[in-house]
Amino acid sequence: MRTGAVIIAAGHKSTISRFQPMLPIGDSTVIRRIIITLKRAGIEPVVVVTGQKADEVEKHIAGLRVICLRNQDYEQTQMYYSICMGLNYIEDLCDRVFILPAKFPMFLPDTIQRMMGSRAMAACPVYNGKRGHPVLVSKAAIGPLLNYEGGKGLRGALRQPEIDAYLEEEDGLVLIDYKTDHVPKENREQGAAMLARRYRVQLDYYERALTQLTGKKVKERVIYSLALQQGIEV
């Protein structure tokens, strides 16, 4: 199972005036320390979303074999916009993704390894009842995160209701998941196949959860594409 990471180093508006990714820590910097810790834990690929001081940051980490994406609108957008930039790029490159801002360099490789043992759709370290960084999300969670339209950032996106609807019939349950993804209508078959491929693993999670919740078998799984106005069996 391949695990990647998205690091946000775009310098979005903050109450902290100093640009945190380039702050010194020991003989290194915050951003380099985070990347090296992830690499030592076997995380690959690592995507860094830059913005403020992009040239300086990208030159500073050039030798660490990371992928840099630049958010040109970092001053007008929230951090979640940069998160989605990274997730959209990395979605098809790995099975799960660590997400973290370039602010907290003191986590340990052991923390990363312990989190990678989780099979949850999303996981994060907890200390004294408080959730921290990084956040680990499965590939199945990426689609819902990219489609989130609320204003509460990553935390709000992760708290979205998961199962949209299900029908209970005599011989089992029909799981229904509505999707708002933009799909080109010129080739409906290709669009339907793309949605089925993107959300198949997610529906595996939903099926298991629904079976555990109801004690009944899921006999059919359907994605309903609002763009295509059609149901797609998965």
C-alpha positions as YAML, in Angstrom:
chain: A
units: angstrom
residues:
- id: 1
  name: MET
  ca: [0.00, 0.00, 0.00]
- id: 2
  name: ARG
  ca: [1.57, 3.25, -1.14]
- id: 3
  name: THR
  ca: [1.35, 6.27, 1.16]
- id: 4
  name: GLY
  ca: [1.99, 9.84, 0.03]
- id: 5
  name: ALA
  ca: [1.82, 13.27, 1.65]
- id: 6
  name: VAL
  ca: [0.57, 16.77, 0.93]
- id: 7
  name: ILE
  ca: [2.37, 19.56, 2.80]
- id: 8
  name: ILE
  ca: [0.90, 23.06, 2.75]
- id: 9
  name: ALA
  ca: [3.61, 25.72, 2.68]
- id: 10
  name: ALA
  ca: [1.68, 28.45, 0.87]
- id: 11
  name: GLY
  ca: [1.70, 31.04, 3.67]
- id: 12
  name: HIS
  ca: [-2.05, 31.58, 3.91]
- id: 13
  name: LYS
  ca: [-3.23, 34.36, 6.20]
- id: 14
  name: SER
  ca: [-2.43, 33.63, 9.82]
- id: 15
  name: THR
  ca: [-2.29, 35.39, 13.18]
- id: 16
  name: ILE
  ca: [1.42, 34.49, 13.19]
- id: 17
  name: SER
  ca: [3.35, 37.12, 11.28]
- id: 18
  name: ARG
  ca: [6.48, 35.08, 10.51]
- id: 19
  name: PHE
  ca: [6.55, 32.75, 7.52]
- id: 20
  name: GLN
  ca: [6.68, 29.41, 9.31]
- id: 21
  name: PRO
  ca: [7.99, 26.93, 6.69]
- id: 22
  name: MET
  ca: [11.38, 28.66, 6.60]
- id: 23
  name: LEU
  ca: [11.80, 29.11, 10.36]
- id: 24
  name: PRO
  ca: [15.01, 27.54, 11.69]
- id: 25
  name: ILE
  ca: [14.87, 24.40, 13.81]
- id: 26
  name: GLY
  ca: [18.24, 23.10, 14.95]
- id: 27
  name: ASP
  ca: [20.51, 23.03, 11.92]
- id: 28
  name: SER
  ca: [17.56, 22.79, 9.53]
- id: 29
  name: THR
  ca: [14.20, 24.48, 8.85]
- id: 30
  name: VAL
  ca: [10.59, 23.56, 9.57]
- id: 31
  name: ILE
  ca: [9.83, 22.52, 5.99]
- id: 32
  name: ARG
  ca: [12.98, 20.45, 5.53]
- id: 33
  name: ARG
  ca: [12.52, 18.73, 8.89]
- id: 34
  name: ILE
  ca: [8.95, 17.71, 7.98]
- id: 35
  name: ILE
  ca: [9.95, 16.37, 4.56]
- id: 36
  name: ILE
  ca: [12.92, 14.39, 5.92]
- id: 37
  name: THR
  ca: [10.80, 12.84, 8.70]
- id: 38
  name: LEU
  ca: [8.20, 11.73, 6.16]
- id: 39
  name: LYS
  ca: [10.83, 10.36, 3.78]
- id: 40
  name: ARG
  ca: [12.47, 8.35, 6.56]
- id: 41
  name: ALA
  ca: [9.10, 6.74, 7.24]
- id: 42
  name: GLY
  ca: [8.86, 5.65, 3.60]
- id: 43
  name: ILE
  ca: [6.32, 8.24, 2.48]
- id: 44
  name: GLU
  ca: [6.37, 8.74, -1.29]
- id: 45
  name: PRO
  ca: [5.41, 10.84, -3.19]
- id: 46
  name: VAL
  ca: [5.56, 14.05, -1.16]
- id: 47
  name: VAL
  ca: [3.73, 17.03, -2.65]
- id: 48
  name: VAL
  ca: [4.46, 20.54, -1.35]
- id: 49
  name: VAL
  ca: [2.02, 23.34, -2.17]
- id: 50
  name: THR
  ca: [3.82, 26.69, -2.16]
- id: 51
  name: GLY
  ca: [2.63, 30.28, -2.50]
- id: 52
  name: GLN
  ca: [4.27, 33.03, -0.46]
- id: 53
  name: LYS
  ca: [8.04, 33.09, -1.07]
- id: 54
  name: ALA
  ca: [7.50, 30.23, -3.53]
- id: 55
  name: ASP
  ca: [10.82, 30.65, -5.35]
- id: 56
  name: GLU
  ca: [12.76, 30.64, -2.08]
- id: 57
  name: VAL
  ca: [10.94, 27.61, -0.65]
- id: 58
  name: GLU
  ca: [11.16, 25.56, -3.85]
- id: 59
  name: LYS
  ca: [14.90, 26.25, -4.18]
- id: 60
  name: HIS
  ca: [15.41, 25.42, -0.49]
- id: 61
  name: ILE
  ca: [13.84, 21.92, -0.83]
- id: 62
  name: ALA
  ca: [14.97, 21.21, -4.40]
- id: 63
  name: GLY
  ca: [17.28, 18.37, -3.40]
- id: 64
  name: LEU
  ca: [14.70, 16.45, -1.38]
- id: 65
  name: ARG
  ca: [12.86, 14.82, -4.31]
- id: 66
  name: VAL
  ca: [9.48, 16.39, -3.72]
- id: 67
  name: ILE
  ca: [6.80, 17.61, -6.13]
- id: 68
  name: CYS
  ca: [6.04, 21.33, -5.87]
- id: 69
  name: LEU
  ca: [2.70, 22.85, -6.84]
- id: 70
  name: ARG
  ca: [2.27, 26.61, -6.69]
- id: 71
  name: ASN
  ca: [-0.92, 28.30, -5.47]
- id: 72
  name: GLN
  ca: [-0.72, 31.66, -7.20]
- id: 73
  name: ASP
  ca: [-3.85, 32.83, -5.34]
- id: 74
  name: TYR
  ca: [-2.63, 32.04, -1.82]
- id: 75
  name: GLU
  ca: [-3.48, 35.56, -0.59]
- id: 76
  name: GLN
  ca: [-7.14, 35.26, -1.67]
- id: 77
  name: THR
  ca: [-7.74, 31.59, -0.79]
- id: 78
  name: GLN
  ca: [-7.96, 29.54, 2.39]
- id: 79
  name: MET
  ca: [-5.63, 26.70, 3.28]
- id: 80
  name: TYR
  ca: [-8.26, 24.16, 2.23]
- id: 81
  name: TYR
  ca: [-7.91, 25.34, -1.36]
- id: 82
  name: SER
  ca: [-4.23, 24.38, -1.28]
- id: 83
  name: ILE
  ca: [-5.09, 21.05, 0.34]
- id: 84
  name: CYS
  ca: [-7.44, 20.29, -2.54]
- id: 85
  name: MET
  ca: [-4.76, 21.27, -5.06]
- id: 86
  name: GLY
  ca: [-2.45, 18.70, -3.53]
- id: 87
  name: LEU
  ca: [-5.10, 15.98, -3.19]
- id: 88
  name: ASN
  ca: [-6.26, 16.45, -6.78]
- id: 89
  name: TYR
  ca: [-2.69, 15.92, -7.99]
- id: 90
  name: ILE
  ca: [-1.83, 12.97, -5.77]
- id: 91
  name: GLU
  ca: [-5.17, 11.13, -5.88]
- id: 92
  name: ASP
  ca: [-4.15, 8.51, -8.44]
- id: 93
  name: LEU
  ca: [-0.56, 8.14, -7.22]
- id: 94
  name: CYS
  ca: [-1.12, 6.44, -3.86]
- id: 95
  name: ASP
  ca: [-3.58, 4.59, -1.64]
- id: 96
  name: ARG
  ca: [-3.62, 7.05, 1.25]
- id: 97
  name: VAL
  ca: [-2.26, 10.51, 2.01]
- id: 98
  name: PHE
  ca: [-0.88, 12.40, 4.97]
- id: 99
  name: ILE
  ca: [-2.05, 16.04, 5.05]
- id: 100
  name: LEU
  ca: [-0.27, 18.64, 7.15]
- id: 101
  name: PRO
  ca: [0.68, 22.32, 7.21]
- id: 102
  name: ALA
  ca: [4.35, 23.27, 7.30]
- id: 103
  name: LYS
  ca: [4.05, 24.37, 10.92]
- id: 104
  name: PHE
  ca: [4.57, 21.33, 13.16]
- id: 105
  name: PRO
  ca: [7.99, 19.71, 12.62]
- id: 106
  name: MET
  ca: [8.30, 17.77, 15.88]
- id: 107
  name: PHE
  ca: [6.30, 14.64, 15.07]
- id: 108
  name: LEU
  ca: [8.28, 11.39, 15.00]
- id: 109
  name: PRO
  ca: [8.69, 8.68, 12.37]
- id: 110
  name: ASP
  ca: [7.24, 6.30, 14.97]
- id: 111
  name: THR
  ca: [4.02, 8.36, 14.99]
- id: 112
  name: ILE
  ca: [3.82, 8.04, 11.21]
- id: 113
  name: GLN
  ca: [4.36, 4.28, 11.35]
- id: 114
  name: ARG
  ca: [1.68, 3.82, 14.02]
- id: 115
  name: MET
  ca: [-0.82, 5.84, 11.99]
- id: 116
  name: MET
  ca: [-0.07, 3.78, 8.91]
- id: 117
  name: GLY
  ca: [-1.30, 0.75, 10.81]
- id: 118
  name: SER
  ca: [-4.81, 2.23, 10.89]
- id: 119
  name: ARG
  ca: [-7.46, 1.01, 8.44]
- id: 120
  name: ALA
  ca: [-9.79, 3.93, 9.12]
- id: 121
  name: MET
  ca: [-10.81, 6.34, 6.35]
- id: 122
  name: ALA
  ca: [-9.18, 9.13, 8.37]
- id: 123
  name: ALA
  ca: [-6.81, 9.12, 11.36]
- id: 124
  name: CYS
  ca: [-4.78, 11.65, 13.34]
- id: 125
  name: PRO
  ca: [-2.68, 11.68, 16.53]
- id: 126
  name: VAL
  ca: [-4.51, 12.61, 19.74]
- id: 127
  name: TYR
  ca: [-2.90, 14.03, 22.90]
- id: 128
  name: ASN
  ca: [-4.90, 14.82, 26.04]
- id: 129
  name: GLY
  ca: [-8.09, 14.56, 24.01]
- id: 130
  name: LYS
  ca: [-6.94, 17.06, 21.38]
- id: 131
  name: ARG
  ca: [-6.47, 16.10, 17.74]
- id: 132
  name: GLY
  ca: [-3.25, 17.08, 16.03]
- id: 133
  name: HIS
  ca: [-1.23, 16.77, 12.83]
- id: 134
  name: PRO
  ca: [-0.63, 15.08, 10.50]
- id: 135
  name: VAL
  ca: [-3.98, 13.76, 9.28]
- id: 136
  name: LEU
  ca: [-3.98, 10.50, 7.32]
- id: 137
  name: VAL
  ca: [-6.81, 9.94, 4.83]
- id: 138
  name: SER
  ca: [-7.51, 6.91, 2.66]
- id: 139
  name: LYS
  ca: [-7.94, 7.18, -1.09]
- id: 140
  name: ALA
  ca: [-11.65, 6.53, -0.54]
- id: 141
  name: ALA
  ca: [-11.92, 9.79, 1.41]
- id: 142
  name: ILE
  ca: [-10.29, 11.98, -1.23]
- id: 143
  name: GLY
  ca: [-13.35, 12.26, -3.50]
- id: 144
  name: PRO
  ca: [-15.60, 13.57, -0.68]
- id: 145
  name: LEU
  ca: [-12.87, 15.96, 0.45]
- id: 146
  name: LEU
  ca: [-12.51, 17.41, -3.06]
- id: 147
  name: ASN
  ca: [-16.30, 17.84, -3.30]
- id: 148
  name: TYR
  ca: [-16.71, 19.53, 0.08]
- id: 149
  name: GLU
  ca: [-18.32, 22.96, -0.29]
- id: 150
  name: GLY
  ca: [-18.61, 24.01, 3.36]
- id: 151
  name: GLY
  ca: [-16.54, 26.73, 4.95]
- id: 152
  name: LYS
  ca: [-14.98, 24.80, 7.82]
- id: 153
  name: GLY
  ca: [-11.84, 23.56, 6.12]
- id: 154
  name: LEU
  ca: [-10.38, 20.09, 6.50]
- id: 155
  name: ARG
  ca: [-12.04, 19.51, 9.87]
- id: 156
  name: GLY
  ca: [-15.48, 20.26, 8.44]
- id: 157
  name: ALA
  ca: [-14.82, 18.14, 5.36]
- id: 158
  name: LEU
  ca: [-13.82, 15.13, 7.46]
- id: 159
  name: ARG
  ca: [-17.02, 15.43, 9.47]
- id: 160
  name: GLN
  ca: [-19.29, 15.15, 6.44]
- id: 161
  name: PRO
  ca: [-21.98, 12.50, 6.63]
- id: 162
  name: GLU
  ca: [-20.68, 9.48, 4.76]
- id: 163
  name: ILE
  ca: [-23.62, 7.38, 3.55]
- id: 164
  name: ASP
  ca: [-26.10, 9.46, 1.53]
- id: 165
  name: ALA
  ca: [-28.99, 6.99, 1.39]
- id: 166
  name: TYR
  ca: [-29.94, 3.32, 1.29]
- id: 167
  name: LEU
  ca: [-33.04, 1.34, 0.44]
- id: 168
  name: GLU
  ca: [-34.13, -1.70, 2.41]
- id: 169
  name: GLU
  ca: [-35.63, -4.46, 0.29]
- id: 170
  name: GLU
  ca: [-36.62, -8.03, 1.15]
- id: 171
  name: ASP
  ca: [-33.42, -9.59, -0.16]
- id: 172
  name: GLY
  ca: [-30.96, -6.92, 0.99]
- id: 173
  name: LEU
  ca: [-29.94, -3.27, 0.96]
- id: 174
  name: VAL
  ca: [-29.30, -0.89, -1.93]
- id: 175
  name: LEU
  ca: [-26.55, 1.61, -1.09]
- id: 176
  name: ILE
  ca: [-26.89, 4.96, -2.91]
- id: 177
  name: ASP
  ca: [-24.18, 7.62, -3.03]
- id: 178
  name: TYR
  ca: [-24.78, 10.95, -4.79]
- id: 179
  name: LYS
  ca: [-21.87, 12.60, -6.57]
- id: 180
  name: THR
  ca: [-21.54, 16.16, -7.86]
- id: 181
  name: ASP
  ca: [-18.22, 15.65, -9.71]
- id: 182
  name: HIS
  ca: [-17.96, 17.45, -13.03]
- id: 183
  name: VAL
  ca: [-18.04, 14.80, -15.74]
- id: 184
  name: PRO
  ca: [-17.71, 15.56, -19.50]
- id: 185
  name: LYS
  ca: [-21.07, 14.71, -21.07]
- id: 186
  name: GLU
  ca: [-19.60, 14.09, -24.52]
- id: 187
  name: ASN
  ca: [-18.56, 10.60, -23.47]
- id: 188
  name: ARG
  ca: [-21.00, 9.36, -20.86]
- id: 189
  name: GLU
  ca: [-19.58, 5.83, -20.70]
- id: 190
  name: GLN
  ca: [-16.10, 7.12, -20.01]
- id: 191
  name: GLY
  ca: [-17.42, 9.53, -17.37]
- id: 192
  name: ALA
  ca: [-19.40, 6.78, -15.65]
- id: 193
  name: ALA
  ca: [-16.36, 4.48, -15.65]
- id: 194
  name: MET
  ca: [-14.21, 7.25, -14.14]
- id: 195
  name: LEU
  ca: [-16.67, 7.77, -11.27]
- id: 196
  name: ALA
  ca: [-16.93, 4.03, -10.61]
- id: 197
  name: ARG
  ca: [-13.14, 3.73, -10.51]
- id: 198
  name: ARG
  ca: [-12.71, 6.79, -8.28]
- id: 199
  name: TYR
  ca: [-15.28, 5.77, -5.67]
- id: 200
  name: ARG
  ca: [-15.12, 1.97, -5.67]
- id: 201
  name: VAL
  ca: [-12.92, 1.77, -2.57]
- id: 202
  name: GLN
  ca: [-15.06, 4.37, -0.79]
- id: 203
  name: LEU
  ca: [-18.17, 2.29, -1.40]
- id: 204
  name: ASP
  ca: [-16.33, -0.74, -0.01]
- id: 205
  name: TYR
  ca: [-15.98, 1.16, 3.26]
- id: 206
  name: TYR
  ca: [-19.61, 2.29, 3.17]
- id: 207
  name: GLU
  ca: [-20.81, -1.25, 2.50]
- id: 208
  name: ARG
  ca: [-18.92, -2.64, 5.48]
- id: 209
  name: ALA
  ca: [-20.19, 0.16, 7.73]
- id: 210
  name: LEU
  ca: [-23.79, -0.30, 6.61]
- id: 211
  name: THR
  ca: [-23.62, -4.07, 7.09]
- id: 212
  name: GLN
  ca: [-22.23, -3.62, 10.60]
- id: 213
  name: LEU
  ca: [-24.88, -1.01, 11.39]
- id: 214
  name: THR
  ca: [-27.90, -2.98, 10.14]
- id: 215
  name: GLY
  ca: [-26.74, -6.58, 10.22]
- id: 216
  name: LYS
  ca: [-28.02, -6.95, 6.64]
- id: 217
  name: LYS
  ca: [-26.30, -7.67, 3.35]
- id: 218
  name: VAL
  ca: [-25.78, -4.94, 0.75]
- id: 219
  name: LYS
  ca: [-26.99, -6.44, -2.54]
- id: 220
  name: GLU
  ca: [-26.40, -3.43, -4.79]
- id: 221
  name: ARG
  ca: [-24.25, -0.29, -4.77]
- id: 222
  name: VAL
  ca: [-25.15, 2.70, -6.91]
- id: 223
  name: ILE
  ca: [-23.45, 6.02, -7.54]
- id: 224
  name: TYR
  ca: [-25.91, 8.63, -8.81]
- id: 225
  name: SER
  ca: [-24.12, 11.25, -10.87]
- id: 226
  name: LEU
  ca: [-25.90, 14.60, -10.78]
- id: 227
  name: ALA
  ca: [-23.83, 15.75, -13.76]
- id: 228
  name: LEU
  ca: [-24.81, 12.76, -15.90]
- id: 229
  name: GLN
  ca: [-28.28, 12.41, -14.36]
- id: 230
  name: GLN
  ca: [-27.86, 8.64, -14.16]
- id: 231
  name: GLY
  ca: [-27.16, 5.83, -11.75]
- id: 232
  name: ILE
  ca: [-23.94, 3.82, -12.03]
- id: 233
  name: GLU
  ca: [-23.65, 0.35, -10.50]
- id: 234
  name: VAL
  ca: [-20.35, -0.15, -8.71]
...
